[in-house]
Amino acid sequence: MRSRSLVLCFAVLVATLGTVPDGRASDTLPPLSLRFAEESVEDIPDFQRHVLPLLSQMGCNGRSCHGSFQGQGGFRLSLFGYDFAADHDALLSDGEGRVDIEAPELSLILEKPTLTQPHKGGQILEYDTWQYHVLKRWIEGGALPAAQEATFERLEVIPNEIVFQRDGQATPLQALAHWSDGSIEDVTCLTRFQTNDESIATVDSSGRVTSVGLGDTDIVAFYDNGVVSTQVIRPVSDRIGEAYPKVAAPTEIDRLIGAKLEKLGIIPSEICSDEEFLRRVSLDLTGSLPTPDEVRAFVADSDPEKRSHKVDELLERPTYAAWWTNFLCDITGASPRNLNGTALPNEIARQWYDWIYQRVSDNTPYDELIAGIVLGTSRAPDQSYLGYMQEMAGYFRSDDPEPFAERETMPYFWARRNLRQPEEKALAFSYAFLGVRLECAQCHKHPFDQWTQDDFNQFTAFFQPISYGINPFVRPQVRDLERELGVADQPVGQRRRAFGRRLRDGEIAPMEEVYINPNRMRAAARGSSSRSQGGRVFTPRVLGGEEVPLANVSDPREPLMDWLRSEDNPYFAQAFVNRVWANAFGAGIINPPDDMNLANPPSNPALLDQLTQGFIASGYDMKWLHREITGSLAYQRSWQPNETNLLDERNFSRAVVHRLPAEALLDAVRQVTASSNQLESFAMTADFRSFGPSQSVGNLRRNANYAEGVFGRSTRETNCDCSKSIEPNLLQSIYLQNDQDIHAALDRRGGWVQSVARASDNAPEPDDLIEDAFLRALGRLPNASEQEASLHYFETSESLDQGLRGLLWALLNTKEFQTNH
């Protein structure tokens, strides 16, 4: 009779949750909440499949309890139960009484959570519940470790999208675990659920999702190593279905964005004006403002294809190459401060910049450019150390240096002082080229992704043999050369300064190089041991992929680069696409752009996938990607909202106003205040720009630029896009209003204000100056009220140049100037 009741209960549950896809309902094992509802159940739970997930669902191995780094009450479990062997050992530790096989009811894992014995965590378990029966039955069955017959493959959550229509509406989620032996189990009752936005939808411990507010978010499910999200949508208006207006979608980007906007009842904003488009696309592609003449010509052009033609033109400018070289230098860490300890860190940072600049300028495919960094070599295979020193002296000499950018590869990524340890290399590599943050997995299971500490250690094994410094095989030559130069007994700092002087004179000096340590390479080939993990052996394995045998590999970076380019890699191309999108829209499809974890899903998965596949199909053509994005109507929409998209900042229904990056804003100040003769060359060339080759971040010969710090320029010292900020703050307003740099820019010799002051017979009219000032700063002409107010200011000023100075100062302090819109 009880068996028939169990079947009936499961049938009701399936009817409530919805039919299991692919006709698997009859093949799916019912949830433990049904199977262990009665104490007399005969089944024995599995430690991995059931016991640890139950402890996670109850919070026992969470960060605030026994899963913390210190544990609680002398008892520690792995965070969220990823280390099955260690957790089993901890539970069955002799003399602790946490598990008592002889008297299961007296086990502390039953007595403490039921408060039979004192428990700081309070009561989290009740007698005669299915949870109590699961734990007790596992102990009665011998408290066995995880079974090895099958491995966890994936988690499936049904449905993968929920559309609500009103407050309080609720839908249950069903979580299914798929195992390598083909079995499927309903694990909804063992799954942890979280919402990414409680103002839109909440979820309880049973997976029941409840509508709270308008908009869209994701519910994330966690079971074993599976992390799966379900998108929740609540229309913000009644303009859905047949009531949704017909919206033009000439590109695939617009079609995919429009499909989601229609579900949300969000109507996109109108297309922006020509002036807005020109300013926006110039800043996004080149980091520069358009000139007044450029604005006038663009507005007057009647060619219907002029926007795409302008994009093509911008992509050929040196400022395009400079702006995107700066972008790549940010994420790869090209800073003299990161190279401190080398002979000439400023010059090395400049060579790093030049090498990337030439490839961006040539539109080298992105994968080839990154390969030149990842596989960067110092010496050619048949090059002697003497030949290498002679080559490098040619690059560093002050008079007519050899072009470093002509080298096939660029090895300096591995020279960074914050990449000395293999773990540091793994973290920097995953951040720069995958957009993945692995810091959490360095110590424990990542709380929001699939990565475990073992995953991190196996990935780190690739980087064990990679070294940068004096190759041990040439140390005798280096010592001989140091004695010959008379610096052998000098401190390290003095030696480096002496080497730097020789290199600038074009003479050889001992040079560090990237090399593969043969002993560590052999260790990696047979599986490297980690002292921090008790001597455990870790075979190199790519993230989320297979183990990689290194027995026949001379350089572990080669299989890493092959993996980056492989069809199975879900991160490499996607990370760059997402970052470029974030540059254009102020937010990534995955946001933050460098935090690509499973609990942070894309706002529009189909859009990100389509762009990524297109980028790969284009041959990793960076200019293709820029054209594709800027050619969409989504990119060209106005910032002005309508009643449906006023609060939308994640579905690209309008341009989201965001502050200019530090480099672009500080350059814009110089450009706006430049003389008419300087203006065009300044806007078109990359020299002497904040993001140009002469402005290395962290230049060791000068103090840190105060303005760059105020406006959040990346320091290039951390593995996080957060080191670069576009958030406004009070100090920025004070700087633009009162700092001596601003007044110096306005009054500088050869600047616009001074040239007007010197003009006598050919002094411009105030109307012309006002128009040019607005075009320079805001990319548009003044409206009638602005023109009238400006004229009045000129009339009450002491002189024409003082009127211009005051107007420029006022424009520099407008939000319209300081933001991209």
Secondary structure, DSSP 8 states (H G I E B T S, - for coil): -HHHHHHHHHHHHHHHH---GGG-GGGEE--HHHHTSSTT------IIIIIHHHHHHHTTTSTTTTTSSS-BTTB---TTS--HHHHHHHHT-TTT-SS-SSSGGG-HHHHTTTTSS--TT-----TTSHHHHHHHHHHHTT------S--EEEEEEE-SEEE--STT-EEE-EEEEEETTS-EEE-GGG-EEEES-TTTEEE-TT-EEEE-SSEEEEEEEEETTEEEEEEEEE-SSS--GGGS------SHHHHHHHHHHHHHT-----B--HHHHHHHHHHHHHS----HHHHHHHHH---TTHHHHHHHHHHTSHHHHHHHHHHHHHHHT--GGGGTTSS-HHHHHHHHHHHHHHHHHTT--HHHHHHHHHT--SS-TT--HHHHHHHHHHHH-SSS---GGGSS--GGGGG-GGG-SHHHHHHHHHHHHH----TGGGTS--TTSS--HHHHHHHHGGGTTEEEES-GGGHHHHHHHHHHHT-TTS-HHHHHHHHHHHHHTT------EEEE-HHHHHHHHH-EEEGGGTTEEE--B-TTS-B---TT-S-THHHHHHHHHSTT-SSHHHHHHHHHHHHHHSS-SSSSTT---TTS--SSHHHHHHHHHHHHHTTS-HHHHHHHHHTSTTTTB-S---TTTTT--SS-SS---EE--HHHHHHHHHHHTB-HHHHHHHHH--TT-TTSTT--TT-TTS---HHHHHTT---S-SSSGGGS-----HHHHHHHHH-HHHHHHHH-TTBHHHHHHH-STT---HHHHHHHHHHHHHSS---HHHHHHHHHHHHTSSSHHHHHHHHHHHHHTSHHHHEE-
